[in-house]
């Protein structure tokens, strides 16, 4: 019986090394601890299944051991390349470990070359959480098959990104990727869009036209929002999936459907079947290999990585960049993101416009994304109407870009009780801090004079109540001042 190739543990502290060794032996892998300066001799003696490396990995090291797959305990997932196949997080999670070992096994199979596929998937499907790792694994498994794929998930989660990834790592990647939104095209035009039409097939058909199935020949067709497809079209699509043939509208020539079919929906197709809005036989034809894209609220640990990736895509377009404070990031990670990645992308683009080349702090976020106070503590989230949020935002923008200059009353040019100086001290001052101190003091006095009634204090300060509430939250003030 042939002995299994070992896994080498290199540059890992003894306690961690012992833990990893125990887990690897539990899943049936041979494991050896190897000193860094003995790695070359060990590899020459017995080529390992993988090397789990504890330190910072260099391009030179990867090049010197180009035939050996490496896993590391730290690093940036988007920078994985060549024979650096993945990051093993501690404490070890069984699903992640087995998936990484699968990558290493595939690396030793030159026919598959999954390490390149994994590199593409890491860049296109951003994240290091288990849900995203599972999706990458499923894509690799189905990429070279002919099976139909059904992608499920809420709107804005990036279902088309998954569909493109399936295409790009498949044997059909040199062919076209043709998407079509089945819910955005009127029912009377959908058949022509999918299958094409002959000249004179209907009023306005002045020439023959290829449909999406013909345009996708040799590649992949992506049927987005398949749950919104009208019932009559579902029957015709079912025939294409069963027989792999179709005819253009108004035509008699049978054409071959040499395409990979990937469909997606945000709707519950089983519920639609029960209500009579979706064909059960079509569902089972499409649902050969389902992949569920998780909502952003289910993988909030990926938000910093997603922000980094989205920012890199938007920086060129806006010719600007921005950064986030830890407080702002922590607050964003508490949001429920009903619009998912699309909502995150829209927010980032908006912040790029308003705060180009700046550091975005908690107070720079729109109201509904603020879940912490100025000290970084969680606060009770106040639900505002869209109108209130819009008015509060207008106040903030007027404060930033208002046309009317702010003129100081000469009688208040010097007030020691407020610490507000009319003349610049010789040693200088932090103007931003001084203005903040002044604003806090004015809010406190307004609240005191109105017995803590926020609406009256806001009127006294000539601002909207919602704006004052946000400033109170920002500075950690209460109704008692």
Protein Blocks (a to p, Z undefined) as FASTA:
>chain_A
ZZddddddehiafklmmmmmmmmmmnopacddddfklmmmmmmmoccfbdcdfbdcdfkl
mmmmmmbccddfbdcfklgghjlfbdcdddddfklmmmmmmmmmmmmmmklommmmmmmm
mmmmgcjbfklmmmmmmmmmmmmmmbdcddeddehilpmmmmmmmmmmmmklmmccdddd
fklpcfklmmmmmnopaehkaghiabccddfklmmgoiacddehkllpcfklmmmmmmmm
mnopacdehiabdcddddddddddfbdfklmmmnopacfklmmmmmmpgcddddfklmmm
lmmmmmmmmmmmmmmmnopacdddfklmmmmmmpgolnlmmlmmmmmmmmmmmmgoiacd
fklpcfklpcbdfkopacddddddfklmmmmmmmmmmmmmpmbdcdddfklmpcfknopa
fbdcfkbpafklmmmmmmmmmmmmmmmmnnopaklmmmmnopafklmmmmmmmnopafkZ
Z
